[in-house]
Amino acid sequence: MWDFFETVRHRHSVRKYQADMPVEREKLHAILEMACAAPSAGDLQAYHIEVATSQADRDALRRAADNQSFIAEAPVCLVFCTDAARSAARYGTRGETLYAVQDATIAAAYAQLAIVAAGMASTWVGNFDATEVCRTLGIPAGLTPVALLSVGYPAELPEETPRRRLDEVINFR
Ligand SMILES: Cc1cc2nc3c(=O)[nH]c(=O)nc-3n(C[C@H](O)[C@H](O)[C@H](O)COP(=O)(O)O)c2cc1C
């Protein structure tokens, strides 16, 4: 089992997946539990997660996401949606426009790390048509997809991605 720092360092976007290796139900459940362990404003968890496993749903998501083919090739696609009304009920406009997005995307980030810890890989997909995703998966009004995660066993060793220097990003005071 990797420690947290190794897990973070080993997370890279993977866009090729083992076609014959499905994601085990128990691992998927554990990953979703970790997503839901993320902090959320007022502990409201103002999000909803659609778990797309069928080929038909993954093909539909690929089409809605600019035909990024790895989405259909990965055995699972997680669709993180905001539930703006849930946060708005307590926090008004700030909940609706900010906290719900933060809740959903922090959950997605936790899921990405849990996926690595479970021996798999993912790619965060932001380039998609949210209206098309809702239409095709029948996502109820009020929920807005904000991030997709393709999930599966990797079939490529991704390139290390560079990061900006810490002193460019951070200001110690
Ligand atoms: C908000 C967001 C949107 C992204 N959208 C896409 C996308 O549509 N397609 C894609 O292939 N990768 C997408 N990515 C993945 C980034 O390209 C990737 O995380 C970045 O290049 C750093 O590489 P790494 O994940 O391997 O560290 C997205 C990542 C984030 C956080």
The ligand as an ORCA input file, in Angstrom:
! r2SCAN-3c Opt
* xyz 0 1
  C     -10.552     21.052    -14.834
  C      -9.811     20.035    -15.678
  C     -10.239     19.791    -16.962
  C      -9.580     18.829    -17.741
  N     -10.104     18.488    -18.973
  C      -9.512     17.501    -19.694
  C     -10.098     17.046    -20.905
  O     -11.169     17.470    -21.325
  N      -9.446     16.064    -21.606
  C      -8.261     15.523    -21.165
  O      -7.729     14.636    -21.859
  N      -7.689     15.919    -19.997
  C      -8.287     16.880    -19.256
  N      -7.765     17.253    -18.035
  C      -6.533     16.593    -17.538
  C      -5.316     17.541    -17.620
  O      -4.932     17.679    -18.965
  C      -4.165     16.968    -16.766
  O      -4.597     16.802    -15.436
  C      -2.947     17.891    -16.798
  O      -2.401     17.942    -18.086
  C      -1.852     17.435    -15.832
  O      -1.475     16.105    -16.136
  P      -1.585     14.958    -15.017
  O      -3.047     14.771    -14.706
  O      -0.991     13.744    -15.676
  O      -0.828     15.413    -13.823
  C      -8.420     18.177    -17.238
  C      -8.004     18.436    -15.925
  C      -8.710     19.333    -15.141
  C      -8.296     19.524    -13.694
*
